[in-house]
Each structure stands twice: as C-alpha cells, then as structure tokens.
C-alpha cells in the first residue's frame, strides 16, 4: 500500500508539472541574471551563491 501511495504521489507531481508547462514556449531555455545592487555585503554574498 505504501508503494502505491508513493507511486501515485510521483505521478501527481509529474502531471502537475506537465499542466504548468504546456505551452510551446515553456520548452525554451532561459537566462536569469541576479545582481546585488545596493544590498551590501550580505546581498553580494547571496548573489555569488
């Protein structure tokens, strides 16, 4: 019964992801650039992670 529950949960997760990303543009690559701006040392450290 636990295996069935785990399998169902995995299937639900896959179906949710497929429903969110169903447009043709969703398969394209993306580039995201994060800059710290004026946040100080902690912001710079976070951006470098």
C-alpha positions as CSV (number, residue, x, y, z in Angstrom):
1,X,0.0,0.0,0.0
2,X,2.9,2.4,0.8
3,X,4.4,1.7,-2.7
4,X,1.1,2.5,-4.3
5,X,0.8,5.8,-2.4
6,X,4.4,6.7,-3.3
7,X,3.8,5.9,-7.0
8,X,0.6,7.9,-7.0
9,X,2.3,10.9,-5.5
10,X,5.1,10.8,-8.1
11,X,2.5,10.6,-10.9
12,X,0.6,13.5,-9.5
13,X,3.8,15.6,-9.3
14,X,4.6,14.8,-13.0
15,X,1.1,15.7,-14.0
16,X,1.1,19.0,-12.2
17,X,4.4,19.9,-13.8
18,X,3.1,19.0,-17.2
19,X,0.0,21.1,-16.7
20,X,2.0,24.1,-15.7
21,X,4.4,24.0,-18.6
22,X,2.2,23.1,-21.6
23,X,2.8,26.0,-23.9
24,X,5.3,25.6,-26.7
25,X,7.5,28.4,-25.3
26,X,7.9,26.6,-22.0
27,X,10.4,24.2,-23.5
28,X,12.8,27.1,-24.5
29,X,15.9,27.9,-22.5
30,X,16.1,30.9,-20.2
31,X,18.9,33.0,-18.8
32,X,18.5,34.8,-15.5
33,X,21.0,37.4,-14.2
34,X,20.8,38.3,-10.5
35,X,22.6,41.4,-9.4
36,X,23.1,42.5,-5.8
37,X,22.6,46.3,-6.4
38,X,22.9,48.3,-3.2
39,X,22.1,45.5,-0.7
40,X,25.5,45.5,0.9
41,X,27.8,42.6,1.7
42,X,25.1,40.1,2.6
43,X,23.3,40.7,-0.7
44,X,26.6,40.3,-2.6
45,X,27.3,37.1,-0.8
46,X,23.8,35.7,-1.6
47,X,24.2,36.6,-5.3
48,X,27.5,34.9,-5.5
49,X,26.0,31.6,-4.3
